[in-house]
Amino acid sequence: MPVNYLNIYVFAIFGGLAATVGGIFICYTGMSETSYLVYRGMELTTYYLDKSRHDLYLNGLVYSITFGIAFLLLLAVIVIPSPEHRLRVLRDQLKSMFLKEKLRMQKTFRHWMESLWK
């Protein structure tokens, strides 16, 4: 049974996006839980309930975004064919077209020859 690589690829794209969005959501809500903002006239001040946890969530947010972008770029590189691959695919397509046309011409010639001998 052949493996359908497109299904695996689409699953990897959506899985990577879901993991990235999930990581961003978890880290952002964690940052919101460990700090709060206070408006003092013209300035905005952030107070931290637990600075070390806030920094961990901030690092997690940065890592989630970074690895999400890196994973999507890796998947994009897999999809983009190299020039040699494109040339090979084009050569195979031309060879297939040539063989089909040759077979069609042989059948036509054979049919023509059979009609002459009848």
C-alpha positions as CSV (number, residue, x, y, z in Angstrom):
1,M,0.0,0.0,0.0
2,P,1.6,3.3,-1.0
3,V,2.1,6.0,1.5
4,N,0.3,9.3,0.8
5,Y,3.0,11.8,1.7
6,L,0.7,14.7,1.1
7,N,-1.4,13.7,4.0
8,I,1.7,13.4,6.2
9,Y,2.9,16.8,5.0
10,V,-0.5,18.5,5.6
11,F,-0.6,16.9,9.1
12,A,2.9,18.2,9.8
13,I,1.9,21.7,8.8
14,F,-1.2,21.8,10.9
15,G,0.5,20.1,13.8
16,G,3.3,22.6,13.7
17,L,0.9,25.5,13.6
18,A,-1.2,24.0,16.4
19,A,1.9,23.5,18.6
20,T,3.2,27.0,17.9
21,V,-0.2,28.6,18.7
22,G,-0.6,26.4,21.7
23,G,2.8,27.4,23.0
24,I,2.2,31.0,22.4
25,F,-1.2,30.8,24.2
26,I,0.2,28.9,27.2
27,C,3.2,31.3,27.6
28,Y,1.1,34.4,27.1
29,T,-1.5,33.4,29.6
30,G,1.4,32.5,32.0
31,M,2.9,35.9,31.6
32,S,-0.5,37.5,32.2
33,E,-0.8,35.5,35.5
34,T,2.6,36.6,36.8
35,S,2.4,40.3,36.1
36,Y,-0.1,43.2,35.9
37,L,0.0,46.6,34.4
38,V,-0.7,49.9,36.2
39,Y,-1.4,53.2,34.4
40,R,0.1,56.2,36.2
41,G,-0.9,59.2,34.4
42,M,1.1,59.2,31.2
43,E,3.2,56.1,31.9
44,L,2.6,52.4,32.0
45,T,4.2,50.4,34.7
46,T,4.5,46.6,34.9
47,Y,4.5,44.9,38.3
48,Y,5.7,41.3,38.6
49,L,4.1,38.9,41.1
50,D,6.9,36.4,40.3
51,K,9.6,37.8,38.1
52,S,11.5,34.5,37.6
53,R,8.3,32.7,36.4
54,H,7.5,35.7,34.2
55,D,10.9,35.5,32.6
56,L,10.5,31.7,32.0
57,Y,7.2,32.3,30.3
58,L,8.7,35.1,28.2
59,N,11.5,32.7,27.1
60,G,8.9,30.1,26.3
61,L,7.0,32.6,24.2
62,V,10.2,33.5,22.3
63,Y,11.1,29.8,21.8
64,S,7.6,28.9,20.7
65,I,7.6,31.6,18.0
66,T,11.2,30.8,16.9
67,F,10.7,27.0,16.6
68,G,7.3,27.5,14.9
69,I,8.9,29.7,12.3
70,A,11.8,27.4,11.9
71,F,9.6,24.3,11.5
72,L,7.4,26.0,8.9
73,L,10.6,27.2,7.0
74,L,11.9,23.6,7.1
75,L,8.6,22.3,5.6
76,A,8.8,25.0,2.9
77,V,12.3,23.9,2.0
78,I,11.0,20.3,1.6
79,V,8.3,21.5,-0.8
80,I,10.5,23.7,-3.0
81,P,12.2,21.4,-5.5
82,S,15.8,21.9,-6.5
83,P,16.7,22.8,-10.1
84,E,18.0,19.3,-10.7
85,H,14.7,17.8,-9.5
86,R,12.7,20.1,-11.7
87,L,14.9,19.2,-14.7
88,R,14.5,15.5,-14.0
89,V,10.7,15.8,-13.7
90,L,10.5,17.8,-16.9
91,R,12.7,15.1,-18.7
92,D,10.5,12.3,-17.4
93,Q,7.4,14.2,-18.6
94,L,8.9,14.7,-22.0
95,K,10.0,11.1,-22.2
96,S,6.5,9.9,-21.2
97,M,4.9,12.2,-23.8
98,F,7.3,10.9,-26.5
99,L,6.6,7.3,-25.6
100,K,2.9,7.8,-25.7
101,E,3.1,9.5,-29.1
102,K,5.4,6.8,-30.4
103,L,3.0,4.1,-29.2
104,R,0.0,6.0,-30.8
105,M,1.9,6.3,-34.1
106,Q,2.8,2.6,-34.0
107,K,-0.8,1.6,-33.5
108,T,-1.9,3.9,-36.3
109,F,0.8,2.5,-38.6
110,R,-0.2,-1.1,-37.7
111,H,-3.8,-0.3,-38.3
112,W,-3.0,1.3,-41.6
113,M,-0.8,-1.7,-42.6
114,E,-3.6,-4.2,-41.7
115,S,-6.1,-2.3,-43.7
116,L,-3.8,-2.4,-46.7
117,W,-3.4,-6.2,-46.6
118,K,-7.1,-6.9,-46.2
